[in-house]
Amino acid sequence: MYGEPALPPDFDHLPYANPDAPKGGTMVMGESGGFDSLNPFILKGRAPWFLGPWTVETLMARSIDEPFTLYGLLAESIDTDEARSYAEFTLRPEARFSDGNPVTVEDVIWSFRTLAEEGQPRYAGAWSKIASVEQTGPRSVRFTFTEADREMPLILGLRPVLEKAQWEGKDFAASSLEAPIGSGPYVVEDFEPNRYITYRRNPDWWGADLPVNRGLYNFDHLRTEFYGDQGVVFEAFKAGSLSIWREENPARWMTAFDFPAVQDGRVVMEEIPHHRPSGMHGFVMNTRRPVFDDLRVREAMILAFDFKRINGILTGGTEPRIESYFSNSDLGMTPGTPAPKDVSDLLAPYRQTLLPGVMDGYALPSTDGSNRANLRRAAMLLSEAGWTVEHGRLMKNGTPFTFEILLPQGAGETATIANIYIQALRRLGIDATLRSVDAAQYSQRVTNFDFDMTEILRSFSLSPGNEQTLYWGSSGANQPGSRNLMGMVDPAADAMITAMVRSEDPAQFNAATRALDRVLMSGRYVIPFWYARVSRIAYDRAFHHPDRLPLYGDWPGFQPDTWWYAP
């Protein structure tokens, strides 16, 4: 994105991969929930999480040891100008789909257009910035852009490339149990909806010897088992049915790993540090609902959340709170402080519409364990917003303050948080309820914004860009399937995202990201939870990973991609 790639043109392998890793074995992973589709690129149905990355390739591949650098994968070269007004990709002549057919320019163009027009909304934004597409050679395709956006060549470099011939006469947008034909290291071998899916390493994979792949994708099979909830997944791991477990709860990490396999060394416990932003995890309020369209009400909801008590119950008080959408990095704002000049200059044109706290500083409320002071402040804000307590219930114009927290079945820890929070809200006269629904219904309701409050989880790299439009952009506020769950419409946020993708150096980029962070935090859209500075993983001792850890730590692209089996 900026500067030069860290690796030279003749690099042998990625620095966090082991080129001598043995091939073989099976890694079995567990997930809660299920799946009823094998097309991960459309809105309909729910597909297994890693089906796309393990079976379908992109023009370029990401190095998770650099903030945002891509190296050639399906594409052997990329050409662009200093302004990045276009990007021309030349495909490798040896690139093949798993059925043996060559990857062609026609496949690339068809994939990008079809994903934009019939796929998930996240693909449409980049396509709208393409003025023209033309085949410039037997293996070359040029995309010319409509506007300045320095991230566009990289965004296109990470678009999935599918085989056009597979979809002749078929409805791409229809949910199906036919897996897309890709060119990746694995193919779907066997599956049973909502039970399991097994991937087999393709022995004829065309890209096995590329430097960007050397030492990766070492398992002969990858298998995901699906269970009703996370508690059952953990029990399956303890019983030896799963190869690996990622522990999100530090309190359980300290207390629940005393089972025999840990004690006798069959299971290894490891903490892997990382340098990635916290992202945002919490309860998001749907401002499309009248009850949450008032800033004072949203601030009251945040005040009513006793973070110190909940953090103490769930994590033993060990985890830091998310105080910024980019906590744990230089991209985040400094809570409670005025905007520095480079940030305020960017925001100045929108000063008249900025919410309180954007310029002068916003910070989450602190708690003392009882949260009484914050509840009093919340009650005052609710009163200012026209809500009054009548016979123990908060009312406005004869209507009680009621809302529903929507979660999928098996939400586990998040459901516990919701129940504690609901008890606190009752002290304000608010009648909140927890509604748990099956995975398919949950996905459909969130897709159509049919919720009052739900869980939000957004993970960020060190180079956020166009995807921020999908998360917060005004264009997606009422577009079903967009990830703008809060229904946020804010021209300042839109402008800061544009400034991010047009930035020509890291200083400009950092200022724009911090400005966006201020707009998001000051909007009081989310009740933030906590984040972990390390990834806590437990795994069968027969599994191994390189000693050299990447910048992003235990991040997609590290596990299981770099791991191997050696009993």
C-alpha positions as CSV (number, residue, x, y, z in Angstrom):
1,M,0.0,0.0,0.0
2,Y,2.9,2.4,0.8
3,G,6.6,2.1,0.2
4,E,8.2,-1.1,-1.1
5,P,7.5,-4.8,-0.3
6,A,9.6,-6.3,2.4
7,L,10.6,-9.3,0.3
8,P,12.9,-9.1,-2.8
9,P,11.6,-10.2,-6.2
10,D,13.5,-13.5,-5.9
11,F,12.2,-14.5,-2.4
12,D,12.1,-18.2,-1.7
13,H,9.2,-18.4,0.8
14,L,7.3,-16.2,3.2
15,P,9.3,-15.5,6.3
16,Y,6.8,-17.1,8.6
17,A,6.5,-20.3,6.5
18,N,8.7,-23.4,6.9
19,P,9.6,-24.6,3.4
20,D,10.8,-27.9,4.9
21,A,7.5,-28.7,6.7
22,P,6.4,-32.3,6.0
23,K,3.2,-33.0,4.2
24,G,0.5,-35.3,5.6
25,G,-2.0,-35.7,8.4
26,T,-5.4,-34.3,9.2
27,M,-6.3,-31.2,11.3
28,V,-9.8,-31.3,12.8
29,M,-11.4,-28.1,13.9
30,G,-14.7,-27.4,15.6
31,E,-17.3,-24.7,15.2
32,S,-20.6,-24.0,16.8
33,G,-23.6,-23.6,14.5
34,G,-23.9,-25.2,11.1
35,F,-24.1,-24.7,7.3
36,D,-26.7,-25.3,4.6
37,S,-24.8,-23.9,1.6
38,L,-21.5,-24.4,-0.1
39,N,-21.4,-21.0,-1.8
40,P,-19.7,-18.6,0.5
41,F,-19.9,-15.7,-1.9
42,I,-23.7,-15.0,-1.8
43,L,-26.3,-13.7,0.6
44,K,-28.5,-16.8,0.7
45,G,-27.6,-19.7,3.0
46,R,-24.8,-20.1,5.4
47,A,-21.5,-21.6,4.2
48,P,-18.6,-23.1,6.1
49,W,-16.3,-20.2,7.2
50,F,-13.0,-21.3,5.5
51,L,-14.5,-22.9,2.3
52,G,-13.6,-19.9,0.2
53,P,-10.0,-19.3,1.4
54,W,-9.0,-23.0,1.2
55,T,-10.5,-23.8,-2.2
56,V,-10.6,-20.5,-4.2
57,E,-7.6,-18.3,-5.0
58,T,-7.2,-14.7,-5.8
59,L,-4.9,-12.8,-8.2
60,M,-2.5,-11.9,-5.4
61,A,-1.7,-13.2,-1.9
62,R,-1.4,-11.4,1.3
63,S,1.7,-11.5,3.5
64,I,0.5,-11.4,7.2
65,D,4.0,-10.2,8.1
66,E,3.4,-6.8,6.5
67,P,0.6,-4.2,7.1
68,F,-0.7,-4.5,3.6
69,T,1.6,-6.0,0.9
70,L,0.4,-8.4,-1.8
71,Y,2.5,-10.8,-3.8
72,G,1.6,-12.5,-7.1
73,L,-0.5,-15.7,-6.9
74,L,-2.8,-16.3,-10.0
75,A,-1.2,-13.2,-11.4
76,E,2.5,-13.3,-12.4
77,S,2.7,-9.5,-12.6
78,I,0.8,-6.3,-12.0
79,D,1.2,-3.0,-13.8
80,T,-0.1,0.4,-12.5
81,D,0.8,4.0,-12.7
82,E,1.9,6.3,-9.9
83,A,-1.6,7.6,-9.4
84,R,-3.0,4.0,-9.5
85,S,-5.6,5.1,-12.0
86,Y,-5.6,1.6,-13.4
87,A,-4.3,-1.9,-12.7
88,E,-3.3,-4.5,-15.3
89,F,-2.9,-8.1,-14.2
90,T,-1.1,-10.8,-16.2
91,L,-2.1,-14.4,-15.3
92,R,0.4,-17.1,-14.8
93,P,0.2,-19.5,-17.8
94,E,0.3,-22.6,-15.5
95,A,-2.7,-21.5,-13.3
96,R,-5.3,-24.2,-13.3
97,F,-8.7,-24.8,-11.7
98,S,-9.1,-28.1,-9.7
99,D,-10.8,-29.7,-12.7
100,G,-7.7,-29.0,-14.8
101,N,-9.0,-26.1,-16.9
102,P,-6.8,-23.1,-17.2
103,V,-7.6,-19.9,-15.4
104,T,-8.4,-17.3,-18.0
105,V,-9.0,-13.6,-18.3
106,E,-12.6,-14.4,-19.1
107,D,-12.9,-16.2,-15.8
108,V,-11.5,-13.2,-14.0
109,I,-13.8,-10.7,-15.6
110,W,-16.9,-12.9,-15.2
111,S,-16.0,-13.5,-11.5
112,F,-15.6,-9.9,-10.6
113,R,-18.8,-8.8,-12.4
114,T,-20.9,-11.7,-11.1
115,L,-19.7,-11.2,-7.5
116,A,-20.5,-7.5,-7.7
117,E,-24.0,-8.0,-9.3
118,E,-25.1,-11.2,-7.6
119,G,-22.8,-11.8,-4.7
120,Q,-22.5,-10.3,-1.2
121,P,-22.7,-6.5,-1.0
122,R,-19.0,-6.3,0.0
123,Y,-18.1,-7.0,-3.6
124,A,-20.2,-4.2,-5.2
125,G,-18.3,-1.2,-3.8
126,A,-15.1,-1.9,-5.7
127,W,-16.9,-2.7,-8.9
128,S,-18.7,0.6,-8.8
129,K,-15.3,2.3,-9.0
130,I,-14.3,0.6,-12.3
131,A,-14.8,2.7,-15.4
132,S,-13.8,0.0,-17.9
133,V,-12.4,-3.5,-18.2
134,E,-10.5,-4.7,-21.2
135,Q,-8.5,-7.8,-22.1
136,T,-5.1,-6.5,-23.2
137,G,-3.4,-9.7,-24.1
138,P,-3.9,-13.5,-24.1
139,R,-3.4,-13.5,-20.3
140,S,-3.8,-9.9,-19.4
141,V,-6.7,-7.7,-18.2
142,R,-6.8,-4.0,-17.4
143,F,-9.1,-2.3,-15.0
144,T,-9.4,1.5,-15.2
145,F,-10.8,3.3,-12.2
146,T,-13.4,6.1,-12.0
147,E,-11.8,7.9,-9.1
148,A,-8.6,8.2,-7.0
149,D,-8.4,5.2,-4.7
150,R,-4.9,3.9,-4.1
151,E,-6.2,0.7,-2.5
152,M,-8.1,-0.4,-5.6
153,P,-5.3,-2.5,-7.2
154,L,-4.9,-4.4,-3.9
155,I,-8.7,-4.8,-3.5
156,L,-9.0,-6.4,-6.9
157,G,-5.9,-8.5,-6.2
158,L,-7.9,-10.1,-3.3
159,R,-11.1,-10.8,-5.3
160,P,-12.0,-14.6,-5.6
161,V,-11.6,-16.0,-9.1
162,L,-14.2,-18.7,-10.0
163,E,-14.6,-20.8,-13.1
164,K,-17.2,-19.3,-15.4
165,A,-18.0,-22.6,-17.1
166,Q,-19.3,-24.2,-13.9
167,W,-22.1,-21.7,-13.7
168,E,-23.4,-21.8,-17.3
169,G,-27.2,-22.1,-17.0
170,K,-27.2,-21.9,-13.2
171,D,-28.4,-19.2,-10.8
172,F,-25.2,-18.1,-9.0
173,A,-27.2,-16.3,-6.3
174,A,-29.2,-19.4,-5.3
175,S,-28.1,-21.3,-2.2
176,S,-26.7,-24.6,-3.2
177,L,-24.7,-27.6,-1.9
178,E,-22.5,-27.5,-5.0
179,A,-19.1,-26.1,-4.1
180,P,-17.5,-23.5,-6.4
181,I,-14.7,-24.9,-8.5
182,G,-11.6,-23.0,-7.5
183,S,-7.8,-23.2,-8.1
184,G,-6.8,-23.4,-4.4
185,P,-4.8,-26.0,-2.5
186,Y,-7.9,-27.9,-1.3
187,V,-11.1,-29.3,-2.7
188,V,-14.3,-30.4,-0.9
189,E,-14.1,-34.1,-0.4
190,D,-17.1,-34.9,1.8
191,F,-19.7,-33.2,3.9
192,E,-23.0,-33.5,5.7
193,P,-24.9,-30.2,6.2
194,N,-24.7,-28.9,9.8
195,R,-22.5,-31.9,10.8
196,Y,-19.1,-31.8,9.1
197,I,-17.1,-30.9,6.0
198,T,-13.8,-32.4,4.9
199,Y,-11.3,-30.8,2.5
200,R,-8.7,-32.8,0.6
201,R,-5.4,-31.3,-0.5
202,N,-5.3,-31.4,-4.3
203,P,-2.3,-33.5,-5.3
204,D,-2.3,-31.8,-8.7
205,W,-2.5,-28.3,-7.3
206,W,-0.9,-26.0,-9.8
207,G,0.5,-23.5,-7.3
208,A,2.3,-25.8,-4.8
209,D,5.8,-24.7,-5.8
210,L,5.3,-21.0,-6.0
211,P,7.5,-19.1,-3.4
212,V,4.4,-17.5,-1.9
213,N,3.0,-21.0,-1.2
214,R,6.1,-22.9,-0.2
215,G,5.8,-24.4,3.3
216,L,2.0,-23.7,3.4
217,Y,-1.0,-26.0,3.2
218,N,0.8,-29.0,4.6
219,F,-2.2,-31.2,5.8
220,D,-3.6,-33.9,3.5
221,H,-7.0,-33.2,5.0
222,L,-8.7,-30.4,6.8
223,R,-12.0,-31.1,8.6
224,T,-14.5,-29.0,10.4
225,E,-16.9,-30.5,12.8
226,F,-20.1,-28.5,13.8
227,Y,-21.7,-28.6,17.2
228,G,-24.6,-27.0,19.0
229,D,-22.7,-24.5,21.0
230,Q,-19.1,-23.6,22.1
231,G,-19.4,-25.5,25.3
232,V,-19.9,-28.7,23.4
233,V,-17.0,-27.8,21.0
234,F,-14.7,-27.5,24.1
235,E,-15.8,-30.8,25.4
236,A,-15.1,-32.4,22.1
237,F,-11.6,-30.9,22.2
238,K,-11.0,-32.2,25.7
239,A,-12.1,-35.7,24.6
240,G,-9.5,-35.7,21.8
241,S,-12.0,-35.4,18.9
242,L,-10.5,-32.0,17.8
243,S,-6.9,-31.1,17.0
244,I,-7.0,-27.5,18.2
245,W,-9.0,-25.0,20.4
246,R,-8.8,-21.2,20.5
247,E,-9.7,-20.0,23.9
248,E,-11.3,-16.6,24.1
249,N,-11.8,-16.5,27.8
250,P,-8.7,-15.8,29.9
251,A,-10.4,-16.9,33.1
252,R,-11.2,-20.3,31.6
253,W,-7.7,-20.5,30.2
254,M,-6.4,-20.3,33.7
255,T,-8.9,-22.7,35.3
256,A,-10.4,-25.1,32.8
257,F,-7.3,-26.7,31.3
258,D,-6.5,-29.2,34.0
259,F,-7.8,-32.2,32.2
260,P,-5.6,-35.3,31.7
261,A,-4.4,-34.5,28.2
262,V,-2.9,-31.2,29.4
263,Q,-1.4,-32.8,32.5
264,D,0.4,-35.5,30.6
265,G,1.6,-33.3,27.8
266,R,-0.6,-34.6,25.0
267,V,-2.1,-31.1,24.6
268,V,0.1,-28.0,24.4
269,M,-1.0,-24.6,25.6
270,E,0.5,-21.5,24.0
271,E,0.0,-17.8,24.0
272,I,0.8,-16.1,20.7
273,P,1.3,-12.3,20.8
274,H,0.1,-10.0,17.9
275,H,0.2,-6.4,16.8
276,R,-3.1,-6.1,15.1
277,P,-5.9,-3.6,16.1
278,S,-8.5,-4.6,18.6
279,G,-11.3,-4.1,16.1
280,M,-14.8,-3.8,17.6
281,H,-16.7,-6.4,19.6
282,G,-19.8,-5.6,21.6
283,F,-23.5,-5.0,21.4
284,V,-24.6,-2.8,18.4
285,M,-27.7,-0.7,18.5
286,N,-29.9,-0.5,15.4
287,T,-30.6,3.2,14.9
288,R,-33.2,2.3,12.3
289,R,-35.3,1.5,15.4
290,P,-36.9,4.6,16.9
291,V,-35.8,3.5,20.4
292,F,-32.1,3.9,19.4
293,D,-32.2,6.9,17.1
294,D,-31.4,9.3,19.9
295,L,-27.8,9.9,20.8
296,R,-28.7,10.4,24.5
297,V,-30.4,7.0,24.6
298,R,-27.4,5.3,23.1
299,E,-25.1,6.9,25.6
300,A,-27.4,5.8,28.4
301,M,-27.2,2.3,27.1
302,I,-23.4,2.5,27.3
303,L,-23.5,3.9,30.8
304,A,-25.7,1.1,32.0
305,F,-23.2,-1.5,30.9
306,D,-21.1,-2.3,34.0
307,F,-17.9,-3.2,32.2
308,K,-15.8,-3.7,35.3
309,R,-18.2,-6.1,36.9
310,I,-18.9,-8.1,33.7
311,N,-15.2,-8.2,32.8
312,G,-14.5,-9.5,36.3
313,I,-17.1,-12.2,36.0
314,L,-16.2,-13.4,32.5
315,T,-12.4,-12.9,32.3
316,G,-11.3,-12.4,35.8
317,G,-10.7,-8.7,35.0
318,T,-7.6,-9.5,33.0
319,E,-8.6,-8.0,29.6
320,P,-8.5,-4.4,28.5
321,R,-11.6,-2.7,27.3
322,I,-12.0,-1.7,23.6
323,E,-11.7,2.1,23.9
324,S,-11.4,2.7,20.2
325,Y,-12.2,0.8,17.0
326,F,-8.4,0.6,16.5
327,S,-7.2,0.0,20.0
328,N,-3.8,-1.7,20.4
329,S,-2.4,0.2,17.3
330,D,-1.2,3.6,16.2
331,L,-4.4,3.9,14.1
332,G,-6.6,4.6,17.1
333,M,-7.6,7.9,18.6
334,T,-6.5,8.9,22.1
335,P,-9.7,8.7,24.2
336,G,-10.9,11.8,25.9
337,T,-8.4,14.2,24.2
338,P,-9.1,17.0,21.7
339,A,-8.4,16.1,18.0
340,P,-4.8,17.0,17.0
341,K,-4.4,19.4,14.1
342,D,-4.1,16.9,11.3
343,V,-7.2,15.2,12.4
344,S,-9.2,18.3,13.1
345,D,-8.3,19.7,9.6
346,L,-9.8,16.7,8.0
347,L,-13.0,17.0,10.1
348,A,-13.4,20.7,9.9
349,P,-15.6,20.8,6.8
350,Y,-18.2,18.7,8.7
351,R,-18.0,20.6,12.0
352,Q,-21.7,21.6,11.9
353,T,-22.9,18.0,11.8
354,L,-20.3,16.4,14.0
355,L,-21.7,14.7,17.1
356,P,-20.5,15.8,20.6
357,G,-17.1,14.4,21.4
358,V,-15.7,14.1,17.9
359,M,-13.6,17.3,18.2
360,D,-13.2,17.8,21.9
361,G,-12.8,14.2,22.8
362,Y,-14.9,11.2,23.8
363,A,-14.1,8.4,26.2
364,L,-16.1,5.5,27.5
365,P,-17.4,5.9,31.1
366,S,-15.3,4.3,33.8
367,T,-17.0,2.1,36.4
368,D,-16.3,1.5,40.1
369,G,-17.9,-2.0,40.3
370,S,-21.3,-0.8,41.5
371,N,-22.0,1.5,38.5
372,R,-24.4,3.6,40.5
373,A,-23.1,6.9,39.3
374,N,-23.3,5.8,35.7
375,L,-26.9,4.6,36.2
376,R,-27.8,8.0,37.6
377,R,-26.3,9.7,34.6
378,A,-28.1,7.3,32.3
379,A,-31.4,8.1,34.0
380,M,-30.8,11.8,33.5
381,L,-30.1,11.3,29.8
382,L,-33.2,9.2,29.3
383,S,-35.2,11.9,31.0
384,E,-33.8,14.5,28.7
385,A,-34.8,12.3,25.8
386,G,-38.4,12.3,27.0
387,W,-38.5,9.0,28.9
388,T,-40.1,8.9,32.4
389,V,-40.5,6.1,34.9
390,E,-44.2,5.2,35.5
391,H,-45.0,2.5,38.0
392,G,-41.4,1.1,37.7
393,R,-41.4,1.1,33.9
394,L,-39.7,3.6,31.6
395,M,-42.3,5.1,29.4
396,K,-42.6,7.7,26.5
397,N,-46.0,8.8,25.1
398,G,-47.6,5.8,26.7
399,T,-45.1,3.3,25.2
400,P,-42.7,1.3,27.4
401,F,-39.0,1.2,26.7
402,T,-38.6,-2.4,25.5
403,F,-36.2,-4.0,23.2
404,E,-34.7,-7.4,22.2
405,I,-31.1,-8.6,22.2
406,L,-30.9,-11.0,19.2
407,L,-28.2,-13.8,19.4
408,P,-27.7,-17.1,17.6
409,Q,-28.2,-20.3,19.6
410,G,-25.0,-21.4,21.3
411,A,-23.8,-17.8,21.8
412,G,-22.4,-18.9,25.2
413,E,-20.3,-16.1,26.8
414,T,-22.1,-13.4,24.8
415,A,-25.5,-14.7,26.1
416,T,-24.1,-14.5,29.7
417,I,-23.1,-10.9,29.1
418,A,-26.5,-10.1,27.7
419,N,-28.3,-11.6,30.8
420,I,-26.1,-9.6,33.2
421,Y,-26.8,-6.4,31.2
422,I,-30.5,-7.1,31.1
423,Q,-30.6,-7.2,34.9
424,A,-28.9,-3.8,35.1
425,L,-31.3,-2.2,32.6
426,R,-34.2,-3.2,34.8
427,R,-32.9,-0.8,37.4
428,L,-33.7,1.9,34.8
429,G,-37.2,0.6,34.1
430,I,-36.1,-0.9,30.8
431,D,-37.6,-4.2,29.7
432,A,-34.9,-5.9,27.6
433,T,-35.2,-9.6,26.6
434,L,-32.7,-12.1,25.1
435,R,-33.9,-13.9,22.0
436,S,-31.8,-16.8,20.7
437,V,-32.6,-18.2,17.3
438,D,-31.0,-20.9,15.1
439,A,-28.1,-20.0,12.8
440,A,-30.2,-19.7,9.6
441,Q,-32.8,-17.5,11.2
442,Y,-30.2,-15.3,12.8
443,S,-28.4,-14.8,9.5
444,Q,-31.6,-13.9,7.8
445,R,-32.7,-11.4,10.4
446,V,-29.3,-9.7,10.6
447,T,-29.1,-9.6,6.8
448,N,-32.5,-7.7,6.8
449,F,-31.6,-5.6,9.9
450,D,-34.5,-7.2,11.7
451,F,-33.1,-6.7,15.3
452,D,-33.0,-4.1,18.0
453,M,-29.6,-5.0,19.4
454,T,-27.2,-7.8,18.5
455,E,-23.5,-8.7,18.7
456,I,-21.1,-7.1,16.4
457,L,-17.5,-8.3,15.7
458,R,-15.3,-6.5,13.3
459,S,-11.7,-7.5,12.9
460,F,-9.3,-5.1,11.3
461,S,-5.8,-5.3,9.7
462,L,-3.2,-2.5,10.0
463,S,-4.4,-1.2,6.7
464,P,-8.1,-0.6,6.9
465,G,-9.6,0.8,3.7
466,N,-12.5,0.2,1.3
467,E,-14.1,-2.4,3.6
468,Q,-14.9,0.4,6.0
469,T,-17.5,1.6,3.6
470,L,-19.3,-1.7,3.9
471,Y,-19.1,-1.5,7.7
472,W,-20.1,2.2,8.2
473,G,-20.8,3.8,4.8
474,S,-24.0,5.7,4.3
475,S,-24.7,3.9,1.1
476,G,-25.2,0.6,3.0
477,A,-27.4,1.9,5.8
478,N,-30.5,0.5,4.2
479,Q,-29.0,-2.1,1.8
480,P,-29.9,-5.6,3.0
481,G,-26.8,-7.6,3.5
482,S,-24.5,-4.7,4.2
483,R,-22.5,-4.9,7.4
484,N,-23.6,-1.4,8.5
485,L,-25.5,-3.0,11.3
486,M,-26.1,0.2,13.2
487,G,-27.7,2.0,10.2
488,M,-25.1,4.8,10.4
489,V,-25.5,7.7,8.0
490,D,-22.7,10.2,8.5
491,P,-21.0,12.2,5.7
492,A,-18.0,12.8,7.9
493,A,-17.4,9.1,8.2
494,D,-17.8,8.7,4.4
495,A,-15.3,11.4,3.8
496,M,-12.7,10.0,6.2
497,I,-12.9,6.6,4.5
498,T,-12.4,8.3,1.1
499,A,-9.4,10.2,2.6
500,M,-8.0,6.8,3.9
501,V,-8.0,5.2,0.5
502,R,-6.6,8.3,-1.3
503,S,-3.8,8.8,1.2
504,E,-0.3,8.9,-0.4
505,D,1.7,8.3,2.8
506,P,1.3,6.7,6.2
507,A,0.9,10.1,8.0
508,Q,-2.1,11.1,5.9
509,F,-3.5,7.6,6.3
510,N,-3.1,7.5,10.1
511,A,-4.8,10.9,10.5
512,A,-7.8,9.9,8.4
513,T,-8.1,6.6,10.3
514,R,-8.0,8.4,13.7
515,A,-10.6,10.9,12.4
516,L,-12.9,8.0,11.4
517,D,-12.3,6.4,14.8
518,R,-13.5,9.6,16.5
519,V,-16.7,9.7,14.4
520,L,-17.5,6.1,15.2
521,M,-16.8,6.2,18.9
522,S,-18.6,9.5,19.4
523,G,-21.7,8.1,17.6
524,R,-22.2,5.8,20.6
525,Y,-23.4,3.0,18.3
526,V,-21.7,0.1,20.1
527,I,-21.4,-1.0,23.7
528,P,-17.8,-2.3,23.6
529,F,-16.5,-5.4,25.3
530,W,-12.8,-6.3,25.6
531,Y,-10.0,-7.6,23.5
532,A,-7.0,-9.8,24.0
533,R,-3.4,-8.9,23.4
534,V,-2.5,-12.5,22.8
535,S,-4.2,-15.5,21.1
536,R,-4.6,-18.4,23.4
537,I,-4.5,-21.8,21.7
538,A,-4.3,-25.3,22.9
539,Y,-3.5,-28.1,20.5
540,D,-2.5,-31.7,20.0
541,R,1.3,-32.0,20.5
542,A,1.6,-33.8,17.1
543,F,0.9,-30.4,15.4
544,H,3.6,-27.8,15.0
545,H,4.0,-24.3,13.6
546,P,7.2,-22.2,12.7
547,D,9.0,-20.5,15.5
548,R,9.0,-17.3,13.5
549,L,5.7,-15.6,14.1
550,P,4.2,-13.1,11.7
551,L,3.2,-9.5,12.5
552,Y,-0.4,-10.4,12.8
553,G,0.2,-13.4,15.1
554,D,-2.4,-16.2,15.1
555,W,-4.4,-14.7,12.2
556,P,-6.0,-16.3,9.1
557,G,-3.1,-17.3,7.0
558,F,-1.1,-18.5,10.0
559,Q,-3.3,-21.4,11.3
560,P,-3.7,-23.9,9.8
561,D,-1.9,-22.6,6.7
562,T,1.6,-22.7,8.1
563,W,1.2,-25.7,10.5
564,W,2.2,-29.3,9.9
565,Y,1.7,-32.8,11.4
566,A,4.7,-34.6,12.9
567,P,3.7,-37.2,15.6
